[in-house]
Every structure is written in structure tokens, then in C-alpha cells.
Amino acid sequence: MKEENINGSLLRSSPDQEQKIKTHAERRIKLTDTFIKKLKVKYKNGKKIVSSVGDSEVPGLRIYVEKSGSKSFYYCYKPSNQRHTVRYPIGNFNITNVPVARDKARKYAVAIVDGKDPVQIKRELKAELTLKELIEDFYKKRLNRSFGYKPTTIKTIKAYFKVWIFQKSSDLKVHQVQKDHSYSLQHKKLSTITKQDIKMLHTIIGIKSPAVADKAIDYLNVVLNYGIEEEELLKNPVQIKKKERFGDKEDNRILTEEQRETVLNYVWNLDKRTGKINYNYYKSRKLNLVACAIIAYWLLTGRRNVSEGNRIKWKQISFPTKKIFFADTKVGQKEYDLSPRALEVLRVIYGERLTDGPFLWKEGTREYVFPSFHFGKKNSKGEKCTTPYLASPKRTWARVLKELKIDYIPPKQCRHTFLTLLLHKSKNIMAVKEAAGHSNLKTTNRYAKILNEDVVSALDKMDQVKEKKSEVLEFKKNV
């Protein structure tokens, strides 16, 4: 009898071994990972022997327990023109679970029925894509504007995969999380990736950032569905239930109206005589002027921090119509009205375009409202700054709140502050919806929840006991 060993070469077995295989073929149960973990090395006449158990779900799939204790899956079958049974390795149990083994065994079975050479089948399985290769293929063929992906979405997907799949990051906290919870999915063959692998990845990312964990798995789900479309994968292992997700936990903290005004007065200071920027004010306090201007813009417009804030260009702003235009937002092209105070800030900045300072128009940054002082310059690592706008004023934001003794809240809460106070003053939810650029009123309703004015008003009315005279309406008959 001929039989393949673990390395895939054919072995000839003795008549006793042939009889053993026939006996094996009779023993089939529904294999599970738990059952296989409990399998132990068997003894016969005081000596260790190789034993196996067949799967009742996929005929031909067997788990072998070697004398050393290692456990491996094989697909066993008897060619119609041969006397002997042969077996082909599917994978070691340490890296291949039952569902994956069944998928591979079915591939063997279907291919054999179709008359394919078993050696060719093995080559095809070896040529199976890894997760890294599938992602790279997805980048080339699918991740582009023609398939509806916006530049910001493309950038986000690549950033998430670079950090959490390819494990390339300069963030020391990320490195520590990955060191404490070692994993590697990028080089795994697609058919060997299990739902347990996905859950593990989701949990590990969640240690650093729960919100990123949910989104990263959603993007991975898209890539694996693409793999199914391209017939590189039979089944998508992404099976994260809603209760297992971290969820987008809303942060409802905002600045009060008084706190907002305090911050605005601190970050935006003009010379009372000229109406221009008071450079001495920022210099004496060692404040980043451009960062302060961004914070003022956030609090006066309620626009999204980066896409509608830090990187806006002068061509988007129309002073005559008092509007700002965005060609590409979460809800498509949008145009928003600018308040008088927001227009004043923008006009003052525009007026500084010829003044020697951080707003001076320079080659490479002149089209941006909030230019980067470091653009084109080298950092301590010798790398040139390629971002023409100030990417993040987070340090200035944190410092301002600290000096004003206001509890820290993330910069994105500037938008929530603006929209909540707008609802408080206007009492018009539809006006807030338009100002926010929401496509769904349900999204805007969060600001009504933050404000909670309806509940407070109702409770006040409940406690106001007023006596009213009963009025009797007198009906007169028409004559």
C-alpha cells in the first residue's frame, strides 16, 4: 500500500498497516476542535502507535495523532485505478482548525471528482493567497475613486491595515500592545484564517482604540468579501456579533456658553487700534498663533476638525456670499453659511497674507487658510515636512484648557459645543441639521439629547400648579 507522509511523499505500507487503514475508515465521528484537543497518543503492546479518527461530515478527512503527540489533518482516498489508499496533508492542528480542514478536504474531493491530478491540487493549495497578498490585490483593483472610495477613506483604510495587519507603526503604545499580545495574520493563507483569529485581532486593537477596532474589522470584512468575489476564499471568517463590538460610544461633553467665550477670548486676540492680530499677545504667552486661529474657527463654525477645518483652502471661501464650499464631505458636496464672527476671523487672517509672520503667503502653503510653519523643513530625524497645513493643534488645545482651568475634552467636542448651543438659541432642529450637514435627522437629535431642554422644561411645568377656572361653553342654536 502507498500512503503520503507529512511531507507529501508517498510511502508504501505493510499489509498490517493496510488493514489498520480499513479499520480507520470505519471509525467516523463529527470532529470538533474540543474533541481533537483531548485526543492522546495510543499504545499497543506497550508501544506508541499512530492513530486516527475520521470526520463524519466530510468523508476522507481524518485527524492523525502521531507517536510524538502531534496532530495533523489528512485527506484520505482510494483512487479508482489503484489498490491502495493515499493521503494528502492538510495542516497541523496547531494552525488549522476543523472548519478550515473541512474546506480544504472538500477542495480535494471536488477536484478529484473532476479528474484533477492530486499533485496539481496540492500545488494550487500552495499557491493560495495570504491575507497580505489579498489586501495588496484589493488596493490595486478595488480601492479607488471609481469604486466609490473617497481619498480620506482610502487613506484611513491603508493606515489601519499598515498598523494592525502589517504591524508597521512608530507609535510606542501600539508596539507595546502588539508585544504583549503577539499575533501575525498577514502571512496566513486565506483558508486558514478563522473567526477566532478575527476576534483576537478585534480585541487586541480594542486595547489601544475601541473605535478603531470596530472600523478596522469592518474594512477587513470588505476585503475578505472581495476575496470571495475573486474566488480566492470560500467563506468570510469575519463574524463579530453586535454585542461583541465596542460600539461608537458618544462623548456628550461640551463647553458651556461661558466656557466657549472664555476660550475664544484667549485664543483670538486683536489689536484694538488696528483691528489686526496682536502678535505681541501670542509671543508673550508662547502660543502657536495658527493653532489658536484653528481653535477659534472650530468654535465659531462647528465644522469637522480636519476635513472641514485644518486643511481648508482660500478658494473654498466666498466673502461676498458669506459661505464656505466643500467639494467632498461625508454627504457629498456641501455649502455652508458663515457667521459674522467666523467671517471676521477669516478676513483678518486673509489680511495678514502679506505680513511677515505665520500667515504670510509662501510657495506651497499660500492656498491654505491655516498654513504649516514647518512645511518643507526637516525634523530631528532629518525628514521633510510634506503637509502644507497645520495638521493638529491638539497640544495648544490641551494647554489652553489647562491654563483656563477647564476640564479636558477632545477637540472634536468643539463641533458638538457649537451645534448644541446653536440648538439652544434657535430652538430649531432643522436649522441645526442644515448647519451640521447631516443627511439624517436622527444624527442631529443627539444634540437635543445633550441639551435635554425639553425634559427640563417638562419637569418645570409639572411642578407649576395653577388653578384654572372651569369654563362652560355656551352653544347657541342658529335661528
C-alpha positions, 0 to 999 in steps of 0.5 A: 500500500502507498500512503503520503507522509507529512511531507507529501511523499508517498510511502508504501505500507505493510499489509498490517498497516493496510488493514489498520487503514480499513479499520480507520475508515470505519471509525467516523465521528463529527470532529470538533476542535474540543474533541481533537484537543483531548485526543492522546497518543495510543499504545499497543503492546506497550508501544506508541502507535499512530492513530486516527479518527475520521470526520463524519461530515466530510468523508476522507478527512481524518485527524492523525495523532502521531507517536510524538503527540502531534496532530495533523489533518489528512485527506484520505482516498482510494483512487479508482485505478489503484489498490491502495489508499493515499493521503494528502496533508492538510495542516497541523492542528496547531494552525488549522482548525476543523472548519478550515480542514473541512474546506480544504478536504472538500477542495480535494474531493471536488477536484478529484471528482473532476479528474484533477491530478492530486499533485496539481491540487496540492500545488494550487493549495500552495499557491493560495493567497495570504491575507497580505497578498489579498489586501495588496490585490484589493488596493490595486483593483478595488480601492479607488475613486471609481469604486466609490472610495473617497481619498480620506477613506482610502487613506484611513483604510491603508493606515489601519491595515499598515498598523494592525495587519502589517504591524508597521507603526512608530507609535510606542503604545501600539508596539507595546500592545502588539508585544504583549499580545503577539499575533501575525495574520498577514502571512496566513493563507486565506483558508486558514484564517478563522473567526477566532483569529478575527476576534483576537485581532478585534480585541487586541486593537480594542486595547489601544482604540475601541473605535478603531477596532470596530472600523478596522474589522469592518474594512477587513470584512470588505476585503475578505468579501472581495476575496470571495468575489475573486474566488480566492476564499470560500467563506468570510471568517469575519463574524463579530456579533453586535454585542461583541463590538465596542460600539461608537460610544458618544462623548456628550461633553461640551463647553458651556456658553461661558466656557466657549467665550472664555476660550475664544477670548484667549485664543483670538486676540486683536489689536484694538487700534488696528483691528489686526492680530496682536502678535505681541499677545501670542509671543508673550504667552508662547502660543502657536498663533495658527493653532489658536486661529484653528481653535477659534474657527472650530468654535465659531463654525462647528465644522469637522476638525480636519476635513472641514477645518485644518486643511481648508483652502482660500478658494473654498471661501466666498466673502461676498456670499458669506459661505464656505464650499466643500467639494467632498464631505461625508454627504457629498458636496456641501455649502455652508453659511458663515457667521459674522464672527467666523467671517471676521476671523477669516478676513483678518487672517486673509489680511495678514497674507502679506505680513511677515509672520505665520500667515504670510503667503509662501510657495506651497502653503499660500492656498491654505487658510491655516498654513504649516510653519514647518512645511518643507523643513526637516525634523530631528530625524532629518525628514521633510515636512510634506503637509502644507497645513497645520495638521493638529493643534491638539497640544495648544488645545490641551494647554489652553484648557489647562491654563483656563482651568477647564476640564479636558475634552477632545477637540472634536467636542468643539463641533458638538459645543457649537451645534448644541448651543446653536440648538439652544438659541434657535430652538430649531432642529432643522436649522441645526441639521442644515448647519451640521450637514447631516443627511439624517435627522436622527444624527442631529437629535443627539444634540437635543439629547445633550441639551435635554431642554425639553425634559427640563422644561417638562419637569418645570411645568409639572411642578407649576400648579395653577388653578384654572377656572372651569369654563362652560361653553355656551352653544347657541342654536342658529335661528 
